[in-house]
Amino acid sequence: MRIDAYNQIAQIYKTNKTGKVTSAASASSARDEVQISSFGRDFQIAKQAVQESSDIRTDKVAGLKAKVDAGNYHVDNGDFASKLLEKYNALGM
């Protein structure tokens, strides 16, 4: 490797010349801003509403529990088997 060839290339591209450095005070005077779109705001509101809602629908659970306790809740075996197979096939097993 020839060092003199590197020096010639450095002179061509003037890599030895340093650029002007801005002071830290002028660089820190700029303020960063964040702007959230209306879609982003709507998404955040919807996400918060979902997080605050309950995973259990107590009105349906109470109705089903009352039927089971009264002995009036009956499940069709064919419907149960078809739903079970549907879930099994959806899992890809």
Gaussian input, Z-matrix of N, CA and C with variables (Angstrom, degrees):
# hf/3-21g

backbone

0 1
 N
 C     1     B1
 C     2     B2     1     A1
 N     3     B3     2     A2     1     D1
 C     4     B4     3     A3     2     D2
 C     5     B5     4     A4     3     D3
 N     6     B6     5     A5     4     D4
 C     7     B7     6     A6     5     D5
 C     8     B8     7     A7     6     D6
 N     9     B9     8     A8     7     D7
 C    10    B10     9     A9     8     D8
 C    11    B11    10    A10     9     D9
 N    12    B12    11    A11    10    D10
 C    13    B13    12    A12    11    D11
 C    14    B14    13    A13    12    D12
 N    15    B15    14    A14    13    D13
 C    16    B16    15    A15    14    D14
 C    17    B17    16    A16    15    D15
 N    18    B18    17    A17    16    D16
 C    19    B19    18    A18    17    D17
 C    20    B20    19    A19    18    D18
 N    21    B21    20    A20    19    D19
 C    22    B22    21    A21    20    D20
 C    23    B23    22    A22    21    D21
 N    24    B24    23    A23    22    D22
 C    25    B25    24    A24    23    D23
 C    26    B26    25    A25    24    D24
 N    27    B27    26    A26    25    D25
 C    28    B28    27    A27    26    D26
 C    29    B29    28    A28    27    D27
 N    30    B30    29    A29    28    D28
 C    31    B31    30    A30    29    D29
 C    32    B32    31    A31    30    D30
 N    33    B33    32    A32    31    D31
 C    34    B34    33    A33    32    D32
 C    35    B35    34    A34    33    D33
 N    36    B36    35    A35    34    D34
 C    37    B37    36    A36    35    D35
 C    38    B38    37    A37    36    D36
 N    39    B39    38    A38    37    D37
 C    40    B40    39    A39    38    D38
 C    41    B41    40    A40    39    D39
 N    42    B42    41    A41    40    D40
 C    43    B43    42    A42    41    D41
 C    44    B44    43    A43    42    D42
 N    45    B45    44    A44    43    D43
 C    46    B46    45    A45    44    D44
 C    47    B47    46    A46    45    D45
 N    48    B48    47    A47    46    D46
 C    49    B49    48    A48    47    D47
 C    50    B50    49    A49    48    D48
 N    51    B51    50    A50    49    D49
 C    52    B52    51    A51    50    D50
 C    53    B53    52    A52    51    D51
 N    54    B54    53    A53    52    D52
 C    55    B55    54    A54    53    D53
 C    56    B56    55    A55    54    D54
 N    57    B57    56    A56    55    D55
 C    58    B58    57    A57    56    D56
 C    59    B59    58    A58    57    D57
 N    60    B60    59    A59    58    D58
 C    61    B61    60    A60    59    D59
 C    62    B62    61    A61    60    D60
 N    63    B63    62    A62    61    D61
 C    64    B64    63    A63    62    D62
 C    65    B65    64    A64    63    D63
 N    66    B66    65    A65    64    D64
 C    67    B67    66    A66    65    D65
 C    68    B68    67    A67    66    D66
 N    69    B69    68    A68    67    D67
 C    70    B70    69    A69    68    D68
 C    71    B71    70    A70    69    D69
 N    72    B72    71    A71    70    D70
 C    73    B73    72    A72    71    D71
 C    74    B74    73    A73    72    D72
 N    75    B75    74    A74    73    D73
 C    76    B76    75    A75    74    D74
 C    77    B77    76    A76    75    D75
 N    78    B78    77    A77    76    D76
 C    79    B79    78    A78    77    D77
 C    80    B80    79    A79    78    D78
 N    81    B81    80    A80    79    D79
 C    82    B82    81    A81    80    D80
 C    83    B83    82    A82    81    D81
 N    84    B84    83    A83    82    D82
 C    85    B85    84    A84    83    D83
 C    86    B86    85    A85    84    D84
 N    87    B87    86    A86    85    D85
 C    88    B88    87    A87    86    D86
 C    89    B89    88    A88    87    D87
 N    90    B90    89    A89    88    D88
 C    91    B91    90    A90    89    D89
 C    92    B92    91    A91    90    D90
 N    93    B93    92    A92    91    D91
 C    94    B94    93    A93    92    D92
 C    95    B95    94    A94    93    D93
 N    96    B96    95    A95    94    D94
 C    97    B97    96    A96    95    D95
 C    98    B98    97    A97    96    D96
 N    99    B99    98    A98    97    D97
 C   100   B100    99    A99    98    D98
 C   101   B101   100   A100    99    D99
 N   102   B102   101   A101   100   D100
 C   103   B103   102   A102   101   D101
 C   104   B104   103   A103   102   D102
 N   105   B105   104   A104   103   D103
 C   106   B106   105   A105   104   D104
 C   107   B107   106   A106   105   D105
 N   108   B108   107   A107   106   D106
 C   109   B109   108   A108   107   D107
 C   110   B110   109   A109   108   D108
 N   111   B111   110   A110   109   D109
 C   112   B112   111   A111   110   D110
 C   113   B113   112   A112   111   D111
 N   114   B114   113   A113   112   D112
 C   115   B115   114   A114   113   D113
 C   116   B116   115   A115   114   D114
 N   117   B117   116   A116   115   D115
 C   118   B118   117   A117   116   D116
 C   119   B119   118   A118   117   D117
 N   120   B120   119   A119   118   D118
 C   121   B121   120   A120   119   D119
 C   122   B122   121   A121   120   D120
 N   123   B123   122   A122   121   D121
 C   124   B124   123   A123   122   D122
 C   125   B125   124   A124   123   D123
 N   126   B126   125   A125   124   D124
 C   127   B127   126   A126   125   D125
 C   128   B128   127   A127   126   D126
 N   129   B129   128   A128   127   D127
 C   130   B130   129   A129   128   D128
 C   131   B131   130   A130   129   D129
 N   132   B132   131   A131   130   D130
 C   133   B133   132   A132   131   D131
 C   134   B134   133   A133   132   D132
 N   135   B135   134   A134   133   D133
 C   136   B136   135   A135   134   D134
 C   137   B137   136   A136   135   D135
 N   138   B138   137   A137   136   D136
 C   139   B139   138   A138   137   D137
 C   140   B140   139   A139   138   D138
 N   141   B141   140   A140   139   D139
 C   142   B142   141   A141   140   D140
 C   143   B143   142   A142   141   D141
 N   144   B144   143   A143   142   D142
 C   145   B145   144   A144   143   D143
 C   146   B146   145   A145   144   D144
 N   147   B147   146   A146   145   D145
 C   148   B148   147   A147   146   D146
 C   149   B149   148   A148   147   D147
 N   150   B150   149   A149   148   D148
 C   151   B151   150   A150   149   D149
 C   152   B152   151   A151   150   D150
 N   153   B153   152   A152   151   D151
 C   154   B154   153   A153   152   D152
 C   155   B155   154   A154   153   D153
 N   156   B156   155   A155   154   D154
 C   157   B157   156   A156   155   D155
 C   158   B158   157   A157   156   D156
 N   159   B159   158   A158   157   D157
 C   160   B160   159   A159   158   D158
 C   161   B161   160   A160   159   D159
 N   162   B162   161   A161   160   D160
 C   163   B163   162   A162   161   D161
 C   164   B164   163   A163   162   D162
 N   165   B165   164   A164   163   D163
 C   166   B166   165   A165   164   D164
 C   167   B167   166   A166   165   D165
 N   168   B168   167   A167   166   D166
 C   169   B169   168   A168   167   D167
 C   170   B170   169   A169   168   D168
 N   171   B171   170   A170   169   D169
 C   172   B172   171   A171   170   D170
 C   173   B173   172   A172   171   D171
 N   174   B174   173   A173   172   D172
 C   175   B175   174   A174   173   D173
 C   176   B176   175   A175   174   D174
 N   177   B177   176   A176   175   D175
 C   178   B178   177   A177   176   D176
 C   179   B179   178   A178   177   D177
 N   180   B180   179   A179   178   D178
 C   181   B181   180   A180   179   D179
 C   182   B182   181   A181   180   D180
 N   183   B183   182   A182   181   D181
 C   184   B184   183   A183   182   D182
 C   185   B185   184   A184   183   D183
 N   186   B186   185   A185   184   D184
 C   187   B187   186   A186   185   D185
 C   188   B188   187   A187   186   D186
 N   189   B189   188   A188   187   D187
 C   190   B190   189   A189   188   D188
 C   191   B191   190   A190   189   D189
 N   192   B192   191   A191   190   D190
 C   193   B193   192   A192   191   D191
 C   194   B194   193   A193   192   D192
 N   195   B195   194   A194   193   D193
 C   196   B196   195   A195   194   D194
 C   197   B197   196   A196   195   D195
 N   198   B198   197   A197   196   D196
 C   199   B199   198   A198   197   D197
 C   200   B200   199   A199   198   D198
 N   201   B201   200   A200   199   D199
 C   202   B202   201   A201   200   D200
 C   203   B203   202   A202   201   D201
 N   204   B204   203   A203   202   D202
 C   205   B205   204   A204   203   D203
 C   206   B206   205   A205   204   D204
 N   207   B207   206   A206   205   D205
 C   208   B208   207   A207   206   D206
 C   209   B209   208   A208   207   D207
 N   210   B210   209   A209   208   D208
 C   211   B211   210   A210   209   D209
 C   212   B212   211   A211   210   D210
 N   213   B213   212   A212   211   D211
 C   214   B214   213   A213   212   D212
 C   215   B215   214   A214   213   D213
 N   216   B216   215   A215   214   D214
 C   217   B217   216   A216   215   D215
 C   218   B218   217   A217   216   D216
 N   219   B219   218   A218   217   D217
 C   220   B220   219   A219   218   D218
 C   221   B221   220   A220   219   D219
 N   222   B222   221   A221   220   D220
 C   223   B223   222   A222   221   D221
 C   224   B224   223   A223   222   D222
 N   225   B225   224   A224   223   D223
 C   226   B226   225   A225   224   D224
 C   227   B227   226   A226   225   D225
 N   228   B228   227   A227   226   D226
 C   229   B229   228   A228   227   D227
 C   230   B230   229   A229   228   D228
 N   231   B231   230   A230   229   D229
 C   232   B232   231   A231   230   D230
 C   233   B233   232   A232   231   D231
 N   234   B234   233   A233   232   D232
 C   235   B235   234   A234   233   D233
 C   236   B236   235   A235   234   D234
 N   237   B237   236   A236   235   D235
 C   238   B238   237   A237   236   D236
 C   239   B239   238   A238   237   D237
 N   240   B240   239   A239   238   D238
 C   241   B241   240   A240   239   D239
 C   242   B242   241   A241   240   D240
 N   243   B243   242   A242   241   D241
 C   244   B244   243   A243   242   D242
 C   245   B245   244   A244   243   D243
 N   246   B246   245   A245   244   D244
 C   247   B247   246   A246   245   D245
 C   248   B248   247   A247   246   D246
 N   249   B249   248   A248   247   D247
 C   250   B250   249   A249   248   D248
 C   251   B251   250   A250   249   D249
 N   252   B252   251   A251   250   D250
 C   253   B253   252   A252   251   D251
 C   254   B254   253   A253   252   D252
 N   255   B255   254   A254   253   D253
 C   256   B256   255   A255   254   D254
 C   257   B257   256   A256   255   D255
 N   258   B258   257   A257   256   D256
 C   259   B259   258   A258   257   D257
 C   260   B260   259   A259   258   D258
 N   261   B261   260   A260   259   D259
 C   262   B262   261   A261   260   D260
 C   263   B263   262   A262   261   D261
 N   264   B264   263   A263   262   D262
 C   265   B265   264   A264   263   D263
 C   266   B266   265   A265   264   D264
 N   267   B267   266   A266   265   D265
 C   268   B268   267   A267   266   D266
 C   269   B269   268   A268   267   D267
 N   270   B270   269   A269   268   D268
 C   271   B271   270   A270   269   D269
 C   272   B272   271   A271   270   D270
 N   273   B273   272   A272   271   D271
 C   274   B274   273   A273   272   D272
 C   275   B275   274   A274   273   D273
 N   276   B276   275   A275   274   D274
 C   277   B277   276   A276   275   D275
 C   278   B278   277   A277   276   D276

   B1=1.4432
   B2=1.5201
   B3=1.2786
   B4=1.4604
   B5=1.5127
   B6=1.3101
   B7=1.4600
   B8=1.5219
   B9=1.3445
   B10=1.4557
   B11=1.5314
   B12=1.3346
   B13=1.4610
   B14=1.5255
   B15=1.3205
   B16=1.4631
   B17=1.5246
   B18=1.3126
   B19=1.4600
   B20=1.5243
   B21=1.3146
   B22=1.4649
   B23=1.5321
   B24=1.3054
   B25=1.4714
   B26=1.5237
   B27=1.3190
   B28=1.4578
   B29=1.5244
   B30=1.3133
   B31=1.4630
   B32=1.5235
   B33=1.3124
   B34=1.4648
   B35=1.5241
   B36=1.2992
   B37=1.4612
   B38=1.5310
   B39=1.3123
   B40=1.4702
   B41=1.5201
   B42=1.3175
   B43=1.4661
   B44=1.5180
   B45=1.2935
   B46=1.4665
   B47=1.5197
   B48=1.3251
   B49=1.4511
   B50=1.5319
   B51=1.3120
   B52=1.4624
   B53=1.5112
   B54=1.3126
   B55=1.4563
   B56=1.5104
   B57=1.3188
   B58=1.4569
   B59=1.5275
   B60=1.3098
   B61=1.4560
   B62=1.5151
   B63=1.3491
   B64=1.4563
   B65=1.5183
   B66=1.2803
   B67=1.4596
   B68=1.5251
   B69=1.2973
   B70=1.4642
   B71=1.5249
   B72=1.3174
   B73=1.4605
   B74=1.5277
   B75=1.3182
   B76=1.4636
   B77=1.5254
   B78=1.3021
   B79=1.4611
   B80=1.5211
   B81=1.3122
   B82=1.4635
   B83=1.5302
   B84=1.3319
   B85=1.4534
   B86=1.5270
   B87=1.3344
   B88=1.4589
   B89=1.5233
   B90=1.3381
   B91=1.4618
   B92=1.5144
   B93=1.3013
   B94=1.4523
   B95=1.5187
   B96=1.3140
   B97=1.4517
   B98=1.5132
   B99=1.3199
   B100=1.4513
   B101=1.5228
   B102=1.3260
   B103=1.4526
   B104=1.5239
   B105=1.3204
   B106=1.4604
   B107=1.5259
   B108=1.3116
   B109=1.4632
   B110=1.5223
   B111=1.3216
   B112=1.4651
   B113=1.5286
   B114=1.3411
   B115=1.4662
   B116=1.5309
   B117=1.3151
   B118=1.4642
   B119=1.5104
   B120=1.3434
   B121=1.4698
   B122=1.5257
   B123=1.3414
   B124=1.4704
   B125=1.5202
   B126=1.3254
   B127=1.4643
   B128=1.5188
   B129=1.3280
   B130=1.4611
   B131=1.5337
   B132=1.3342
   B133=1.4746
   B134=1.5244
   B135=1.3342
   B136=1.4685
   B137=1.5279
   B138=1.3295
   B139=1.4688
   B140=1.5256
   B141=1.3260
   B142=1.4576
   B143=1.5309
   B144=1.3309
   B145=1.4649
   B146=1.5170
   B147=1.3205
   B148=1.4688
   B149=1.5238
   B150=1.3293
   B151=1.4599
   B152=1.5266
   B153=1.3215
   B154=1.4609
   B155=1.5246
   B156=1.3308
   B157=1.4576
   B158=1.5279
   B159=1.3083
   B160=1.4525
   B161=1.5207
   B162=1.3182
   B163=1.4552
   B164=1.5246
   B165=1.3169
   B166=1.4593
   B167=1.5229
   B168=1.3225
   B169=1.4700
   B170=1.5228
   B171=1.3060
   B172=1.4624
   B173=1.5209
   B174=1.3353
   B175=1.4645
   B176=1.5270
   B177=1.3363
   B178=1.4697
   B179=1.5328
   B180=1.3335
   B181=1.4637
   B182=1.5221
   B183=1.3176
   B184=1.4760
   B185=1.5271
   B186=1.3264
   B187=1.4635
   B188=1.5190
   B189=1.3250
   B190=1.4702
   B191=1.5307
   B192=1.3269
   B193=1.4675
   B194=1.5273
   B195=1.3221
   B196=1.4686
   B197=1.5176
   B198=1.3453
   B199=1.4709
   B200=1.5211
   B201=1.3476
   B202=1.4706
   B203=1.5179
   B204=1.3299
   B205=1.4671
   B206=1.5276
   B207=1.3279
   B208=1.4662
   B209=1.5269
   B210=1.3382
   B211=1.4599
   B212=1.5240
   B213=1.3037
   B214=1.4639
   B215=1.5285
   B216=1.3094
   B217=1.4655
   B218=1.5288
   B219=1.3232
   B220=1.4625
   B221=1.5294
   B222=1.3107
   B223=1.4609
   B224=1.5114
   B225=1.3454
   B226=1.4483
   B227=1.5293
   B228=1.3281
   B229=1.4592
   B230=1.5255
   B231=1.3106
   B232=1.4661
   B233=1.5163
   B234=1.3288
   B235=1.4661
   B236=1.5232
   B237=1.3232
   B238=1.4590
   B239=1.5247
   B240=1.3296
   B241=1.4658
   B242=1.5212
   B243=1.3251
   B244=1.4705
   B245=1.5275
   B246=1.3227
   B247=1.4688
   B248=1.5219
   B249=1.3176
   B250=1.4591
   B251=1.5241
   B252=1.3339
   B253=1.4711
   B254=1.5262
   B255=1.3146
   B256=1.4677
   B257=1.5360
   B258=1.3027
   B259=1.4571
   B260=1.5192
   B261=1.3268
   B262=1.4545
   B263=1.5295
   B264=1.3328
   B265=1.4653
   B266=1.5253
   B267=1.3224
   B268=1.4545
   B269=1.5309
   B270=1.3103
   B271=1.4596
   B272=1.5206
   B273=1.3275
   B274=1.4625
   B275=1.5081
   B276=1.2825
   B277=1.4684
   B278=1.4827
   A1=108.31
   A2=114.64
   A3=119.38
   A4=109.93
   A5=116.45
   A6=121.24
   A7=110.87
   A8=116.84
   A9=118.24
   A10=111.47
   A11=117.93
   A12=120.51
   A13=110.00
   A14=117.00
   A15=120.61
   A16=110.11
   A17=117.23
   A18=120.97
   A19=111.16
   A20=116.49
   A21=119.49
   A22=110.40
   A23=116.96
   A24=120.69
   A25=109.90
   A26=117.79
   A27=121.76
   A28=110.38
   A29=116.97
   A30=119.91
   A31=110.48
   A32=116.71
   A33=119.50
   A34=110.15
   A35=116.93
   A36=120.82
   A37=113.26
   A38=117.54
   A39=124.42
   A40=111.28
   A41=115.55
   A42=119.59
   A43=111.67
   A44=117.49
   A45=119.25
   A46=111.71
   A47=118.75
   A48=122.96
   A49=109.08
   A50=115.65
   A51=119.42
   A52=109.41
   A53=115.40
   A54=121.14
   A55=110.89
   A56=116.20
   A57=121.90
   A58=109.49
   A59=116.46
   A60=122.25
   A61=107.98
   A62=116.03
   A63=119.27
   A64=109.27
   A65=115.60
   A66=118.93
   A67=109.97
   A68=116.01
   A69=121.52
   A70=110.86
   A71=117.88
   A72=120.51
   A73=111.12
   A74=117.51
   A75=119.13
   A76=111.17
   A77=117.63
   A78=120.61
   A79=111.38
   A80=117.99
   A81=120.30
   A82=112.25
   A83=118.11
   A84=119.28
   A85=112.33
   A86=118.28
   A87=120.93
   A88=109.48
   A89=116.03
   A90=120.49
   A91=109.62
   A92=115.88
   A93=121.45
   A94=108.71
   A95=115.84
   A96=120.61
   A97=110.10
   A98=114.97
   A99=121.45
   A100=107.02
   A101=115.57
   A102=119.77
   A103=107.94
   A104=115.26
   A105=120.91
   A106=107.78
   A107=116.06
   A108=120.41
   A109=110.33
   A110=115.71
   A111=119.64
   A112=110.19
   A113=117.26
   A114=120.14
   A115=110.05
   A116=117.37
   A117=121.21
   A118=112.14
   A119=116.04
   A120=119.82
   A121=110.80
   A122=116.62
   A123=120.19
   A124=110.85
   A125=116.78
   A126=121.14
   A127=110.65
   A128=117.50
   A129=120.92
   A130=110.92
   A131=117.15
   A132=120.49
   A133=109.98
   A134=116.47
   A135=120.11
   A136=110.88
   A137=116.38
   A138=120.69
   A139=110.47
   A140=116.31
   A141=119.94
   A142=110.93
   A143=117.70
   A144=121.25
   A145=110.81
   A146=117.30
   A147=120.99
   A148=110.54
   A149=116.78
   A150=119.89
   A151=112.17
   A152=116.56
   A153=120.03
   A154=112.60
   A155=117.56
   A156=119.64
   A157=110.36
   A158=115.17
   A159=121.22
   A160=110.50
   A161=116.87
   A162=122.04
   A163=111.59
   A164=117.08
   A165=122.08
   A166=108.65
   A167=115.86
   A168=120.52
   A169=107.55
   A170=115.38
   A171=121.48
   A172=112.34
   A173=118.65
   A174=119.93
   A175=110.69
   A176=117.32
   A177=120.03
   A178=110.86
   A179=116.04
   A180=119.99
   A181=110.06
   A182=116.81
   A183=120.16
   A184=110.84
   A185=116.95
   A186=120.30
   A187=112.24
   A188=116.83
   A189=120.84
   A190=111.23
   A191=115.72
   A192=119.09
   A193=110.68
   A194=116.60
   A195=120.24
   A196=110.74
   A197=117.58
   A198=121.10
   A199=111.09
   A200=116.59
   A201=120.12
   A202=109.92
   A203=117.01
   A204=120.69
   A205=111.40
   A206=116.34
   A207=120.20
   A208=111.78
   A209=116.97
   A210=120.47
   A211=112.67
   A212=117.90
   A213=122.30
   A214=113.56
   A215=118.45
   A216=121.06
   A217=109.33
   A218=115.05
   A219=120.26
   A220=109.08
   A221=115.13
   A222=121.29
   A223=108.33
   A224=116.07
   A225=121.36
   A226=108.39
   A227=116.50
   A228=120.66
   A229=112.21
   A230=117.80
   A231=121.19
   A232=111.92
   A233=116.10
   A234=120.04
   A235=111.10
   A236=116.12
   A237=120.37
   A238=110.97
   A239=116.98
   A240=120.82
   A241=111.22
   A242=118.06
   A243=119.82
   A244=111.14
   A245=118.01
   A246=121.28
   A247=111.33
   A248=116.39
   A249=121.03
   A250=110.77
   A251=116.81
   A252=120.75
   A253=111.10
   A254=116.84
   A255=120.61
   A256=110.08
   A257=118.00
   A258=122.33
   A259=111.51
   A260=116.78
   A261=121.64
   A262=110.78
   A263=116.26
   A264=120.23
   A265=111.75
   A266=117.71
   A267=120.86
   A268=111.18
   A269=117.04
   A270=120.98
   A271=112.59
   A272=116.98
   A273=121.28
   A274=113.50
   A275=118.25
   A276=120.91
   A277=112.16
   D1=132.60
   D2=-178.69
   D3=-100.98
   D4=119.66
   D5=-178.56
   D6=-71.23
   D7=-34.10
   D8=-179.30
   D9=-63.80
   D10=-29.04
   D11=176.44
   D12=-67.57
   D13=-37.77
   D14=177.25
   D15=-63.82
   D16=-42.87
   D17=179.59
   D18=-61.18
   D19=-38.75
   D20=179.17
   D21=-66.56
   D22=-40.93
   D23=178.59
   D24=-66.13
   D25=-40.75
   D26=178.72
   D27=-62.22
   D28=-36.72
   D29=178.49
   D30=-68.96
   D31=-37.14
   D32=179.69
   D33=-63.46
   D34=-47.33
   D35=-177.65
   D36=-87.64
   D37=-3.45
   D38=178.27
   D39=53.94
   D40=47.60
   D41=-179.25
   D42=-74.71
   D43=-17.05
   D44=179.38
   D45=-76.55
   D46=-17.36
   D47=-178.98
   D48=-79.67
   D49=128.75
   D50=-179.98
   D51=-95.30
   D52=148.65
   D53=179.33
   D54=-86.08
   D55=169.64
   D56=178.51
   D57=-72.96
   D58=134.28
   D59=-179.44
   D60=-100.55
   D61=129.33
   D62=177.34
   D63=-81.86
   D64=150.34
   D65=-178.73
   D66=-74.82
   D67=155.75
   D68=-178.45
   D69=-68.26
   D70=-28.75
   D71=-178.65
   D72=-67.11
   D73=-40.15
   D74=-179.44
   D75=-74.28
   D76=-29.37
   D77=179.42
   D78=-73.05
   D79=-32.17
   D80=-176.97
   D81=-84.73
   D82=-8.35
   D83=-178.64
   D84=-75.60
   D85=-19.32
   D86=178.86
   D87=-74.25
   D88=143.48
   D89=-179.06
   D90=-106.84
   D91=141.71
   D92=174.52
   D93=-88.37
   D94=143.10
   D95=178.09
   D96=-129.20
   D97=145.76
   D98=175.11
   D99=-121.23
   D100=128.55
   D101=177.85
   D102=-120.38
   D103=127.45
   D104=-179.63
   D105=-104.81
   D106=130.30
   D107=-178.73
   D108=-69.61
   D109=165.50
   D110=178.63
   D111=-65.13
   D112=-33.96
   D113=175.88
   D114=-63.23
   D115=-40.69
   D116=178.45
   D117=-63.78
   D118=-40.88
   D119=177.66
   D120=-65.37
   D121=-43.73
   D122=178.30
   D123=-62.32
   D124=-39.37
   D125=178.68
   D126=-63.69
   D127=-42.79
   D128=179.59
   D129=-63.76
   D130=-40.11
   D131=179.28
   D132=-65.08
   D133=-43.97
   D134=179.53
   D135=-64.81
   D136=-41.07
   D137=179.80
   D138=-63.10
   D139=-41.61
   D140=179.40
   D141=-66.32
   D142=-38.60
   D143=179.16
   D144=-64.56
   D145=-39.55
   D146=178.58
   D147=-66.89
   D148=-40.78
   D149=179.61
   D150=-65.63
   D151=-33.44
   D152=-178.44
   D153=-80.48
   D154=-19.45
   D155=-178.63
   D156=-79.26
   D157=156.81
   D158=-179.05
   D159=-81.74
   D160=146.10
   D161=176.39
   D162=-76.82
   D163=-17.76
   D164=-176.39
   D165=-108.41
   D166=126.36
   D167=176.15
   D168=-85.90
   D169=96.10
   D170=-173.04
   D171=-62.59
   D172=-30.35
   D173=-179.79
   D174=-66.50
   D175=-41.20
   D176=178.81
   D177=-70.75
   D178=-40.59
   D179=-179.55
   D180=-62.78
   D181=-42.17
   D182=-179.60
   D183=-63.81
   D184=-41.12
   D185=178.89
   D186=-64.48
   D187=-44.47
   D188=179.04
   D189=-66.86
   D190=-39.34
   D191=179.58
   D192=-63.77
   D193=-38.75
   D194=178.54
   D195=-64.67
   D196=-39.74
   D197=178.37
   D198=-65.81
   D199=-42.29
   D200=179.87
   D201=-64.71
   D202=-44.14
   D203=-179.45
   D204=-63.83
   D205=-35.40
   D206=-179.39
   D207=-81.98
   D208=-12.02
   D209=-179.74
   D210=82.31
   D211=16.73
   D212=-178.62
   D213=-98.78
   D214=0.89
   D215=-177.34
   D216=-93.33
   D217=118.48
   D218=179.82
   D219=-128.37
   D220=139.71
   D221=179.57
   D222=-114.41
   D223=131.50
   D224=176.18
   D225=-73.21
   D226=125.24
   D227=-177.26
   D228=-61.28
   D229=-36.12
   D230=179.00
   D231=-65.60
   D232=-42.93
   D233=177.39
   D234=-63.75
   D235=-42.26
   D236=179.24
   D237=-62.29
   D238=-44.97
   D239=-179.25
   D240=-65.32
   D241=-40.73
   D242=-179.54
   D243=-66.69
   D244=-39.83
   D245=176.89
   D246=-66.06
   D247=-38.76
   D248=178.62
   D249=-64.05
   D250=-44.40
   D251=177.96
   D252=-66.72
   D253=-36.73
   D254=179.09
   D255=-62.05
   D256=-45.18
   D257=178.17
   D258=-66.17
   D259=-39.47
   D260=178.93
   D261=-63.01
   D262=-44.37
   D263=179.45
   D264=-69.24
   D265=-31.23
   D266=178.78
   D267=-68.26
   D268=-29.32
   D269=177.12
   D270=-75.71
   D271=-15.73
   D272=177.31
   D273=76.23
   D274=29.94
   D275=-178.72
   D276=-87.08

